[in-house]
Amino acid sequence: MLMCKRWLVCSLKGQYRSLSFSASRRSVMTAWVIDKYGKNEVLRFTKNAALPIIHYPNEVIVKVHAASVNPLDISMRGGYGAATMAMKRDPLNINQSGSEFPLVLGRDVSGEIMECGLDVNYFKPGDQVWAAIPPWKQGSLAEFVALSANEVSHKPKSLRHVEAASIPYVAATAWSVIVNTGGLNKDNSSKKRVLILGGSGGVGTLAIQMVKAWGAHVTVTCSQNAERLVRDLGADDVVDYTAGPVEKQLQTLQKLVLGDQFDLILDNIGGETEKWALDLLKPWNGAKYVTLVTPFLHNTDRLGLADGMMQSGVTIGCKVLKHLRKGVHYRWGFFAPSGPTLDEISEMVDAGKVRPVVEEVFSFAQVPQAFQKVEQGHARGKTVVSIVEDQKE
């Protein structure tokens, strides 16, 4: 329904075109940028970052009210995925190496539409919106950001910007993993058993709420001090990974409590988990294991784009066949930016089915501290950066 509404609005021949605030007023903005890859000291505050402009008729410019810092931002600060991102930015390899700098990080944005391209009819200047920004684009730790209208959604009316900024990236990731890859949705999740490995971080806390709202039975692994959080979000069973081998605890839980195996496992941990986690799935029943910890970007960084993709293809192919012989499905999960997905999440938020989990809010001047906080790990939700103080909407 939401996608149909978006299509109908966008199909109308709107005549509105905002005045170019970028051309008429200013050409620079404040932002946190990096000029090279490295540790936290590469972060640099500037008042002279280039103001984004509309290059394509389906783009919008958003004034950023709040952003957030994700583990991906920490990795990208160090150069993770640089080869793949360079290919996405410059597929014909026209620009010189390092042309992405100065680079603005930040994948979440909640803010206000300032300018719309000629083909944008679903939004207008002044709309309160949110979005998850693809990693090959300039990010949200700045005053303004340019996005495709297909990546943008109207912000939930019930949330302030600092709350809304905690959701888009993890929501788009969780939706991609659970719905697009895992095969679950609001119509088929009732009584399904879902295991979320590492449930107290950003993706985990959002995934718990999604599948619980759809009627699934949710089991979560986390540390003891995060148990109250994940139970409040809807987790039915919680396994403390600090209390002993997780594999044995889950096997005992299945025998004594659940009485059945899992239909879907979402792995936010990686490492040794896939050596035993797939044995917890229902065999020959379409059950899937989906991991967000993949070697794809690492392979392309290490081997180059062509060889890295080939190595990744061999790896995933071998693992899929290995586990298919046991009657279960092995998959890799990836973030996928999508405005229509955020439309769905926005409805769930305003209906009270999904709520933000914000661990800490930093000011725009404290971006380096926000990066340090996320880099320490052991997240209990999201780390948000407030760029414009919230006002009444």
Disulfide bonds with the S-S distance in Angstrom:
none
